[in-house]
């Protein structure tokens, strides 16, 4: 049990380090994460990542963090997330009549499926907006606390170190 916990903590630290080392300003990284979280709240399986990256392009956010942000919906969270989204949409649109198997027929199927879909999409929009604003703001605040080292600084440091090595070798 202890090995499993240690391994999980190690993976979480590695993921947080990866998150922290992404390119861009704190605002760009936070906007990318928020765009991904917003798109991850919608039930468009297989398209969430593409939609998240597209939205990150529009808001000028980090694309990798947008893709990672869509992981808010995963096989473990699908059911509770979409049930909650539906309940929010149902509360905002007014309670839908509960359909029974005997009440479903060809003439009412289109209406009932549209009623379900519209409630789910409205709830997904509202929940996604709230999650994106709250997690994006939190991420922006955290990213501002300790800015990441720009990728160019790491390359420049390596280049200057290698040039200093060459200079010391050539002077011999």
Buried (B, 14 or more C-beta within 10 A) or exposed (E): EEEEEEEEEEEEEEEEEEBBEBBBBBBBBBBBBBBBBBBBBBBBEEEBBBBBBBBBEEBEBBBBBBBBBBBBBEEEEEEEBBEBBBBBBBEEEEEBEEBEEEEEEEEEEEEBEEBBEBBBBBBBBBBBBBBBEEBBEEBBEBBEEEEBEEEEEEEEEEEEEEEEEEEEEEEE
